[in-house]
Structure formats: structure tokens, C-alpha cells
Amino acid sequence: MSYKEIGNSTWGPAGLALLTAALLWAGWPVHPAPLALLLLVAWVPYLRMEQVLVQQGGSGWKVFRYTYLTLVLWNAFTTWWVSYSTLGGGITAVVLNALLMCLPTMAFYHTKRLAGPVLGYIALPIYWIAFEQLHLHWDLTWPWLTLGNGFAEATSFVQWYEYTGFLGGSVWVWVVNLLLFWGLFRPQRQAETLAQPTSGKMHKGFVAGAALATLLPLLLSWFIGSRVQEQGQALEVVVVQPNVDPYTEKFQGKANFVPYDEQLSRLLRLTEQKLTPNTKLVIWPETALEEYYFEQQIETNPKIFRVRQWLAQHPGVALLTGITSVVMYPNQEAASVTARHRDDMGYYDVFNSGAYFPSATAPIEFYHKSRLVPGVEKIPPLLTSLISHIDLGGTVGSYGSQPERTVFSAPAGAPALRAAPLICYESIYGDFTAEYVQRGATLLGLFTNDAWWHDSPGYRQLLRYGALRCIETRRDLARSANTGFTGFINQKGDVYQRETAWVPTASRGTVHLNTELTFYARYGELIGPATQVLAGLLLAGLLVLSLNRRFATKPAAQEPVARTA
């Protein structure tokens, strides 16, 4: 297939929609790293499709239909694995997210219609990245398909994320796609007939610009990556993978439920297999301690007593573990907005938490997961009646959360260790992770339960997204999965000592505790908020322009004709 065939529209709008979706899927993790470059051309068929529909006089509704087809296919190809929990949950995630993605693309269509193609195409990446920034922070947050995440398998291409964050990758994708599209299909002349733009003539300046915009970031990434060395004090860490099936074994009431005492015994046994006198930190996975642990009375729990006994046998070792914790409130006035109520318990919050044991005797420190999975851990109020009937993996209902980041203090014997607890889904968020580093974190500690999605691209993609967080912050990441991938990622985003999935195991690795701040960690997300400001100004300007045109074309009221005698 040549660009002439695309230009002559032999594929038709449905074919072009399919082509863009297929290219986006093929370039996405976990396909081979070089295929990530497909993202730099993937949007060209879509842009041609939209151009052809407009030239043919297609309505906005028709453009929307084919835009939605493009986006729903991309979502389905890339995140189909969500349906492993339930078919209804997978369909809901794909259908709804594709619909939300139509917001920036249709804003682009209307901008081009009202203000012309030049401003329209410039506005497209602004609208798209502004939407990606929104998708990082609202109740329906699902930034899995943020375009900058697409280079997670090809970390050698994006070492400059330490300056821009992953939204810099989104900018890269749109700049190259638009330059290539302009070079092939001359959008500044959309009034021409369909035959004229397909004569085979290229605008060589734009094509050369696309090539340069592809090559320069790659060269910059190579230059930056060649200079990156592991920084900071070396520290030995053990991460554990107990491999307890969440569908059949993990939770009480399941068919093959493994009693919680036995689960704890497995964690301790696997840890002992890798522990050495040099080990300073042990990480257990998400909800490793799974039953309601009441924080106010946690020291009376027999399993906590077992953990403290084990730590006493290994002085100098700290433990970071996932735990399901509960905080009780004395009355309704003191309760949080997410608090639940039972007659026998009163008001209380349930948290997907991290518990940190600095030593055998030090008080336990808690972190309550902040970025909750929509429809699983957090149900937006307007969708409560709908999503409460859909299982997307895990406990359906609203957990409590905390607004600020918690960095766990250094244990005795390892003063440079300040661990950032990341729980599963939270590792998708670049700006969120950078906040930990701003607060002094020298190590990213990720604990997760990947087995909700079985043996699928889902947990592999999550592993690779963690590599981007390492590049953005230049921090090592120690990863403990209940089932999935357990191991380590270094400051360049290279995965190492990755243990085999789906078996009980543990891994011992040496991490480095970097204290230096990258530009991105120091200043936070700049691209996303800037595009939101620009998008707001563009939309406001379009509203004024639309109103002016409406009043300008409104027929003037006729003067009454004077009657003569």
C-alpha cells in the first residue's frame, strides 16, 4: 500500500479507520520496541479520512461516526484484556473510553470548520493533550492509552522524558504525524477536488520536517541515555511473588481459598529463600495482608505479631507490604465522604494500603492508595447505579484514599532509603510519581496484583509503564507482584532480574538510591496544564467567532413602509 492509495481513498473511511487503529495497536507495548515508531505515522490515515469526508460534504455526525470507529477499534485491540474479569466490564471500558476520546477529535473538526485548516490542525494536538491531562485527574481517569505511554517498550527512544515527562511523547507523536500528513495531502488546499491532492506530488519541506522531527528526538535520547549512570548508594532489596490466584485462592469465600495464615507463611518462606545479611528492605505485593486490619488496633492482630517476630529475627531489615486496612470514625461528623456505615461497626473507611515496618519495634506507617481504579475502587457518584453491577477485577465499591503523597522514612542502617509506595494502577501516572520524588523519595517501591488480567498484554503493559516512571524521575523501581512480573527496573528504564510469572518466587536485587532531581521531578507536569490553558483560549475564541458569524448573517429587521394619503 502506498500513500497514493490512501490519497485516492481506495480504502474508504472504514478502511482508513481500521488502518489507524491497527497501526496504533501494533506500535503499542508489548510489541517489539522498533514497532513503536509506527505511532509516528499511525494518525495519518485518520487525518486523511477526516479530510476526505469534509471534502465530500460529509456532516459532522458522519465524521463523528468514523472517528468513533477508529477509537473504539484502537481501544478494543489494545485493552481487550479488561474483559477477562467480565465481558460487560471490558465492553464498558472500551466503549466509554473511546467515546471520551472523541472529545478532542471533534473539537478539532469544529475548529477547522470555523477557523480554517491551519488553526484546526495546530489545535488538534493541543486538544488531545489537554484531554490526556484531564484523563489523569478526574473521576473517570483511565490514562492507559496516553500516547506517550506507547514508547514504554522502546525506552531507548525516550530518555528525554526526564525533561518532558510522558506527555512529551504525545507531543512527538502528533508533530510527526501532522508534518507527514501536510507533506502528503496538503491540507491547506482542502477546497480542491479529490483528484488533485493525489497526483503524487509531495510537499517535500513538510516530509523533510517529519523526518527531522523523528530523527532528532532519537539522537537526543541516545545522547542522554549514553550519559546516564546509576546514581546513589547501593542497597539490597528482596521482592516477593507468592502467586495466590485472586479468582480462586486469595480471598475468603473463593472455591480454593488459602487461609490467611498460610498466605503469610508462604510470604515469609519465600522471603527467607532470598534474604541475606545485606538485605535492607523487603517488599510484599498488593493486599499481601488481606483481611480487615483495623489501624487503631493493628498491634493486637496475631498476624502482625508474627510479622514483628520475624523482623526481630532479622535486625536491620524493613518491610513494605500491601494491606487492606480500616479506619474507624467515632461519629458521622468525623467520617470522610467515602466512609461506609454498619450498625455493628459505625462509620469506617476501607483502604487499599501500604504498611511500612521500619523495624521490629518501630510504629507501623500507612499509605492509603490515592489513585483508585474507576468502577472497582472508586465509583463516581453519577455512575454508582451503573458501575456497581460491573466487576472490573477486585472489590467493587469506593475505597477511601488520601490526597497527599507519603514517603516512608529511612530505617536504621540505611539512611539514604526513602521509599515511595506505588500501588498497582498508580504507576501509570507520571506527575503523581514525580510528587513522591519531590518529597524526597530515593526508591520507587511498586506492589501490585497483576493476575486479575490473566496471561494477557495488560500486566505486561503495566510492567513497561513503570519503566517510564524510572526515566522521568531517574529512580530505581523494585516491583513485587502477587502474580505477574516481579523484579527490578533501573534508572534508564531497563528491566532486570525479572522473575518468571505465575510461579511462587522471590527476587533479590541491588538498587541505587538517587537523591538528584530531574527537571521533570523538580518542576512537575508543564505540558499538560499549558495545553489545557491553550485549549480553553481556543474554545473561547471559537465561541466568540461563532456568535459573531451568527449575528452577522442574521437578517436585519425591515423598516415599516410609510402609508401615503
N, C-alpha and C positions, 0 to 999 in steps of 0.2 A: 504494500500500500504506500502510495506517495502522497505528498501534500496536495498535489493536483487533484487526486481523487477526493480528498477531503474538501478542497476548494470547490469542486464541481458538485458537491453534495450527493455523490453516488451512494453514500452510506445512509442518507436520510437522517432526520433528527433523532430517531430512536437509536440508530446505529452509532451516531456521534455520542449520545448519552452513554451508551454501553461502553464505547471506547474509552471515554474519560474515566468511568468507574473502574474499568479493568486496569488501566494504567495506574490509577491511584492505589488500587489493591496490590498490584504487582510490585510497586515501589515501596510498599509498607513493610515494617518488620512483621514477620521474621524471615522474609525472603532474603536471598544473598545481598550483601552490602552494596555491590555495584548497581543493583537494580533501583536503589534509592534515587538515582539520577533520573529515573522515569518521572518522578514528581515534578521535575523542572519542565516537562513537556505535557504533562497529563491534562492540564486545563485548556490546551489549545483546541482540541475537538469541541469542548463545551462552548468556548468563546465563538468558534465558527458556527456552531449550531444556533446560538442566540442571534448572531449576526444574520444568518440566512433567514431565520424566522421573521426577524424585523423587516428585512428587505422584501420578503414575500407578503408583507402586510399582516402578519400574524398578530393576534390580540395578546394582551398581557396575560390573559388566562392560559393561552396556548404556550407561551414562554414559560409560565409557571409549571404547567404540566410536565414539560420535558426537563425543566430544571429539577423538579422533584424526582423524576425518574432517575436522573443522573445521581442525585444524592442518596436516594434510598437504595440504589444498587451498590454504591460505594459502601454505605453503612452495612448492608447485608453481607457483602463479600468479605468485609474486614472484621466485623463484630458478630458474626452469626453464632459464635460460641456462647453468647449470653443465653441462648435458648437451651443450653444444657440443663439449666435449672428447671425451667418450664418453658414450653413453647410460647405461651401467652406473654411471659416476661420478655423473651427475646424479640418477639414481634413488636411489642410496645416500645422497647428501647430503640429499635431500628426505625420504626415508623415515626415516632415522635422526634427523635434527634434529626432525622432528615428534614422534617417539617420546619424545625427551628433553623436549620442551616439555610433554608430558603429566604430567611430574613435579609441577610446581606446581599445575596444574589439578586433578589427582586428590587432591593434598594438601588443596586447598580443599574438594573434595567430602566427604572423610572428616572434616575439621574441622567442617563444617556438620552432618554426620550425628551426630557425637559431642557437639559443644558447642553446637549450635544455630545458626540462620541469622545472628544478629547477629555473633557472633565469626567465623563462617565467612566472611562477606563482607568483614569487616575483614581477615581473614587472607589473602585472595586476592592483593591487590597486594603484600603482604609476601612471600609465597611466590614470586610471579612475579619480582619484582625481585631477590630473593635468588638465584633461578636465573639471571637475567641476569648478576649479578655473578660467579657460578660460571662461567658460559659465557665470561667474559672471561679466565679464568686457568687452566683445566685443559687436559689434553692434547687433548681433543676440541673446543677452543674454536672457535666459529662464531657470533659475535655479530652477524651481518649483519642479523638481524631483531629486534634490540633495539628495543623500541617507541619509545624516544627518538630513534632514527635516522630514524623516519618523518617528522620535520619538517625533514629536510635540504634539501628543495626549498623549504620555507617558512621560511627563516632569519629573516624579519622577525617571525615569531611567537614565536621562542625566543631573543631576545637575552639573556634572563636565564640562559642556560646558563653564562655566565661565573661564576655563583654555584653552580649546582647540578650542572653537567655534564649529559650527555645522559640519565642516569638520572632526572633531574628531569622530563624529558619523559615517561618511563614512568609516573612518579607522576601527572602531569597526565592522561594517558590513562585510567588506572584510576579516579581520583577522579571525573571527569566521567561516565564510563560507569556507575559504581556509583550515583551520585546520580540519574542519569536512570532507571536500572533500578528503583531503590527508589521513585521517583516514579510510575512507570507500573505496576509489578507488585507492589508491597507485599510484599516477601519475608518481612516479619515475621509474615505470616499464611499461611504455606505449608500449614497444615493445612486451609485452606478448600478447598471444591470448585473445580474448574477454572472453572466458570461465574462464580463470584463476583468473582475478580480482573479479569475482562474486562468489567465493567459500564460502562466508560468513565470512571470516576472516577479522577482523578489525585490523588496526594499533592502538592499544589501547593508545599509547602515544599521538598520534595526537588527538584522540577522547577526551582523558582527557584534553588535551590542549585547545580544543574547549570549553569544559565545564567550565574550569577555566577562559578562556577569556570572557565567558558570565557572569559568576558569579562575578568576581572581579569588573568590572565596575558598576554592580548593587549595590554591597556592598559599593563601594566608593560613588556612588550617594546618597545612603541612609545616609551615614555618613555626607557628605557635606550638604545635604538637612536638616538634623536634626539640624544643627548648624546655618542655615540661618534665620535671623530675619529681619523684615522690618527696614531699616535704614533711618535716615534723618528726617527733620522737616515735620510734618503732614500739609497737605493743602487740602482744599475742592475744588473740581473741578466739573463742570457740563458739560456733553457731550450730544449732541442733535442729534436726528434722525428724520428728517422731513418727510421721506417716500414719496418722489416725484418720480414717475416712470420715469426713463430716456428714456424709449421707447415711452411713450405716453404723459408725462406731463412736463418733466424737461426743454426741450429745445424748443426755439421758432420755430414754423413750425410743431410741433408734433400735432397729432389729438386732444388731450385734454390738450393742453398747458396751464399751470398755469402761469399767468402773474408774472413777476419777483417781482413786488411789493407785490403780495400776498405770494410768496415764502418767502420773507423777513419777512412779517408779521407772517407767521407760525413759522419761526425760533425764532422770538422774543417772541411769545406767549408760545411756548414750553419751552424756557429758563426760562421765568418768573415763570412757574409752579414749577421749582426745585430750583430756586435761593433762597439763604438765606443770612443774613448779613455776614456770614462767608465765602461765596464763593469768591475765588480769581481769578479763571480762568474759562472761558467758551470756549468750543471747538465746532465749527460747521464743517460739513463734507466737503469733496472734492467738489469743484465748487459750494459751497453753494451760493456764489455771482456769478451768471452765466450770464454774458454778457460781452462784451469787456469793461474792466475798464482800461483806459489809465493812466499809473502810473504817468506820468508827470503832468496830470491834474486831478488826482483822487479826490482831495478835492472839486472839483466843481460838482461831481456826487451827485444827490439828495439822492440816497440810502446810500451813505457814510455819508451824513449829518444826515440821520435817525439813522444810527448806532451810530454816535457820540452823538446824542441827548440821545439815550438810555443809553450809557455808562455814560453820565453826571448825569443821574438819579441814577446810581449805582457806586458811587466812590469807588475806591479800586479794581474794577473788570477789568481784562484784557480779551481780546478776541483774539482767534486764529481761523482763518477761511480759508477754501478753497476759491479760487477766480480765475477767468480767467482774466489775466492781459495782457496788451500790452505795449511794449516799442517802441517808435518811434526813428528813426535814421535820422540825418539831411541829409545824403547823402549815396551813395553806399559804399564809402570808410570807413565810420564809422559803417556800418552794420555788423552783425555777419554772420557766414556761414549758419545759419539756417533762416536768415531773408527772409521774403516774400516781394513782391512788388505789389502795386496797383497804378494806375495812380493818383487816388484821394487821396491816403494816403502816397505815397512814400514807403520807406523801414521801415519795422517794424517786431518785433518778437511777437508771441503769446506764453504765458506761462501758464502751469498748476501750479498755485502758491499757496503759503500760505501767508496770510496777517495777521500781528500781530498788534493789537491796545493795547499798554501798558496802556493807559488811554484814557479819552475822548479828551484830548488835545495833547498828545504826537504824534510825527510823526509816520506814518504807516511804519512798516518794512516789507520787502518782502523776501520770499524764492522762488526760481524757481525750480521746480521739476527736479532732476538731473538724476535719473534712469527712463528713459522713456520706455514705453512698445513697443517692436518692432512691426512694422506693424500697430500700432494705433497712437502712439505719436511720433514715430521716424521710418523713413523708411530708411534703409541702401541704400546708393547710387546705389549699383549694383542691388538692388531689387525694385527700385522705380516703374518701369513699371509693375512689377508683383503685388506687395502688394497694390499699390494704388487702385486696383479694389477689394480688400478684406476687409470686415468690421469685425474686431475682437472685436467690442464693443467700442463706443466712436467716437471721431472725427478722421478721417483718415487724416494723414498728419504729418509733422515734426514740433513739438513744439521746442521752444528754451529751453535751460537748463543752469545750472551753474555748474562749476566743483568743487566748494568747499562747505563744509557744513556750514550752518548758524544756530547758536544757538540764540534764541531770548532772549533779555536782561530781567532782573527781573523787574516786575512792582513795583510801590510803595506799601509798606505794605507786600511784600513777597520777601525779598532779596535773599532767597535761591532758588527761582524758576528760572530755566533756561531751557526753553522748546526746545526740538528737534522736528522740524516739519517733520514727515514722511507722505508721500502721497501715500496711497494705496500700489502699487506694490513694493515700496521701502522697505517695511518691510520684504521682503524675504531675504534681503542681510545682513548677519551678520557683515562683515567687514565694510560695509557702515554705518550701525547703530553705530558701535563702534567708528567711527570717530567723531560722534556728542558728545559722552561721553568724548573722548579725548579733545574736545574743551570746555568742562565744562558743558554739559547738565546734569541736575538732574532729568528730567522727559521726557519720550517719549510721544509725542502727535501725535497720528495717526488719520488722517482724510481720509475717503475713500468713494467710491460709489460702493457697492458690488452688486447692483441689475442688473448689466449687465449680470450676470450669473444665474439669477432667483434663484429658491429654489433648489440649487444643492450643491454637495460637494465643489465646487470652493470657495465660500465665507467662508464656514466653515474651509477649509484648511488654507485660508489666516488668519483667526482669530487665529488658533492654531500656525501658523508660528510666529506670534507676540509674543507668549509666549516664544519661544526660544530666541528671542532678549532680553527679560527681564532677562532670566537666564544668557545669555552671558555677559550682562552689569550690572546686579543687579539694574535695574531701573524699576520703575512702568511705566505702559503704560495706558494712557487714550485714549479710542477709540471712535470716532464719525463716524458713517456710515450714509450716506443718506438713504439707505435701506440696511438691513443686521443685523449685530450684533453690538450693541452699549453697552459699559460698560468699565470695568477696568480689568487689569491683574497686579498681584503683582510681587515682585522681585523673587519669586520662580517659576513664570510661571503659577500660579493659576488664573483662570478666575473667577471674582466675579461681582455681580451686573450687570449681562448681561441682557439687556432688550429683550423683545420679538421682533423677526424680523417681518418686513412687516407691522408695525403699526407706526403712528406718536407718538413719545415719547421722553423722555429725562431721564437721569440718573444722580444722584448726588453721588459722592463717595469721600472718603478720600485717598489721595495718600501720599507717603513719598518721600522726595527729597534727595536721597542718593548722597553724594559727593565723596565716596570712589571709586577707580578704581579697577576693576577686572584685573586679569592677561591678559585676552583676550582684554579688553578695553585698557589697558596700552600699550601692545606690538603689537596689531593688529593680522592679519592673518599670521600665520607662516607655517602651514601645507601646504596650497595651493601653495605658492611660492616655498617651499622646494621640493615638488613633481614635480613641473614644471622644476626645475633645474635637478633633477634626471632623469626625463623623457627625457630631452634634451641630457643628457650624455648617456643614454641607446640607444637612437635612433642614436646618432653619432657613438657609438661603434658598433652598428649593421650594419651601413653603411660601416664602415671600414672592418668589418668581411665579409660582403657580397662581397665587392670588392676584398678582398684578396682571397676568395674562387674562385671567377670568374677567376682571373688571374692565380691562382694555377692550375686550371683544363683546362686552355686554351692550346690546343696542341702546342708543340714547332715547330717552322718553320724548315722544313727539309733542311739539307745541300745539295747543288747541288753535284751530282755524277761526279767525275772527269773522263773525257774521256781518254781512253788509245789508244795508237797508234795501 
